């Protein structure tokens, strides 16, 4: 199995309070990797390490080694380049105060893409992948912040895809999206995994079961178990995992 991301003894603490404890984890290339666990289990901290948005938390202290291919993520000085490689979608939409078009075109422009035809094609492709194109194709000049919450979240997904990332991290991406649209985006994710590695943190355990090839279960900042998704849900090796996937706590 070709590992794309490797955590080696990674620990995170916020103001001294542990968020991750000694995580050792390998995430395969071009699969959907699910991360499940109750609130405050460490799911978001794990994702934020991958593209160094953990840096935005002044109280965070991170130790260990995190590799993407041959790059040491926690020690790289090219953080901007890293974030181009790793797209991130947060639980609630974070829209730029720009038009719908410019929300998606912003990152490619900064990366040096200025040909209008190429930009137009890329914007359309990303909006289609986010299941938003048909709703906004006639009003691309509208401020993105004028869209509904669910539309803004899909715009955030389109913006993450505009980087053409090799890794896409999704943190509770469907929290602001209706169930029908969520299912459509899930179908898109299943197609996208042929092009990129997708790391999906979700409180919806059945979403992980539908989408993920492998799943990790976190609890109280620790990695409890990781394995093939169907095994995690049907024959977990840990009693705590079984209790969680059966809905006994959350």
N, C-alpha and C positions, 0 to 999 in steps of 0.2 A: 504494500500500500504506500502510495506517494504522499508523505506528510507535507502539507503546505505551511501550517502554523504549529509551532512547538513551544509549549510552556514548560519551563524547567525551574522548579522550586520558586515559583512566583508568589509573592505575598504582597498584599496591599493593606494599608491602614489609613484611615481618615482621622486626623488628630489623635492618633494612638489607638483608635478603635479598629480592630481587624475587620476587613471586608473580604479578603481572600487569605487563606492560610496554606502556604506551601503547595501550590497547584502544579501538578505534573500532568500534562495533557497534550495529545497529538491530534490535530484536526486535518483530515485528508483533503487533498486537492480535488476540486470540482465535485464536491458532494454538498448536500445540505446537512449541516451539523446543528443539532438541537441542543439548547441549554435550558433545562427546567429546574424549578425549585421554588420554594415559598418566597415571600417578600423578605428582603434583606439577606438573601442567601449568598449574594455575590455575583449574580448574573450580569448586572450592568457594569460593575467594576471590571469584570473579565473582558467585556466588549470594549470598554473605554481604554484598556491597556493596548488593544490591538492597533488602534490608530492614534494613540497617545492623546486622546481628548481627556485622559486622566490628568494631564498637565494643567488643565484649567481649574482644577481643585487645589487651592494653595496648601491645604492641610494634608494632601495625599503623599504618602511615602511608599514607593514601589521598590521591591528587591527581587532578585532572581534574574532569569534570562528568558527572553521571548524572541523567538526567531521566526521570521517570514522568509522562507527559502534560506539564503545565506546572510540575510541582514539581521543584525541584532537591534530589534525595534526599540528597546529601552535605552540604548546608547547611541542610536543614530543622531547625527546632527541635521540630517535632511528630513525634518519632520514634515515640511510642506510636501515634499515628494512622497513621503509615506502616506499622507492623507489623500493623495491622488490615487494611490494604489488600493486604498481601503475606503470604500464608501460606507457611510453610516446613516441610518434612519432611526431617529429617537421616538419615544412613545407618543409625543404630541408634536404637531407640525411646528417647524421653525422656518418661517418664510422670510425671504429677503424682501425689503421694501422696493421691489422692482416688478416689472411686468411679468406675466406668465412666461413669455418667451425668454426674457433676460434672466429669470430665475434659473432656467435650464442652460442657457448659453453662457452664463457668467464664468463658470470654471473652465470650459473649453477656451473661451477668449483669453483668460489669464494664462492658459497653457500655450497660447500662440496660434490658435485657430481663428482666422479672421475671414476666410472665404464664406460669403453669405450663403451660397448654395449648399456647402458642406454643413454650415451651421443649421440651416433650415432642415436639412435631412436628419441631422442628429437630434434636433429638438423634437421633431415629429416622432422619430424612433423611440426616444426616451419617454415621451408622453404616451405613446401607444403601449409601451411596456408597463407603464404605471396605470393603464386602463383609464386614462384621462383625456386622450386626444379627441374623441368624439364629442366630449362635453365642452371643450374649450377652443377647438380649432378655428372658430369664427371670432374669437375675442382674445387673441394672444397678447394684445396690447393692454389688457386689463391688469390692474395690480393683483399680484398673486395673493395678497392679504385680503382681497375682496371675495375670495372663494369661500365656500363652506369649509368647516373643519375637516371633513372627510376628503374633500378635494385638495385642501392644502396639504394633507398628509400624503396624498398620492403625488402632489407636486414635489414634495420633499424626496419621495422615492425617485421620481424622474431626475431630479437634480443630482442625487447620489449616483445614478446610472450614467449621467453625462460625463463623469470622469473616465468612463470605460474602465472601471476598477477590476482588479483581479480578485478582490475579496469584497463581499458585501455583508455588512453587519446590520442586523435588524433587531431593535430592542422594542418588543411589544408593538410592532408596526401597525397592528390592526385595531388598537384600542379606540381610535377615533373614526373607524371605517365601518360601514354597515356590513352585515354578514354576506350579502350577495357579492358586493365588490371584493370583500376579503377572499372569497372563494375564487374569484377571477384572478386576483393577484397571486394567490397560491398556485394557480395553474401556470402563471408567468414564471414564478420562481422555479418551478419544476423544469421549465424550459431553459431558464438562465443558468442552471447549474452545469450545463454542458460548456459554458463559457467562463464561469467563475466559481470560486468557493463561497458558499453562503453560510454565515453563522447566525442562527436564529435563536434569540432568547425570548421565551414566552411563558406566561402564566397559564396559557391554554394548553393543557397537556395533550389534548386530542389534536391540536394543531401540530404539535411536534410529532405525534404519531403518524399523522397524514403525510408530513413533508420530509422529515429527517431520515437520512440514511443511518446516522449514528446519533446517539443522544447521551449527554452528560447530565447527571443529577447532582445539584449542589444543595447544601443545607448548612446553615450557620457558618458560612464562609469556607466550608470544606468541600472538596470533591468526594462525594460518597461513592459514586459508581459511574462507569462509562462503558458503552457497548453498542452493539447493533440495536437499533430502535425497537424492533419487535421483541427482542430478548429482554430489553429493559422493561417493556410493558407486560410481557407475559411470564417471564421466568427471571426476574431480577435476582441478583446474588445477595442483596442486602434487604433486610426486613424493613428498614426505613424507606428505601426506594419503593417497595411494594405498597406500603401504607400511603405514600404520597401519590403514586399513580392511581391508586384505588380511591382517592379523594378523601382519605381519612383526616388529612390536615392540609393546609395550604396558606 
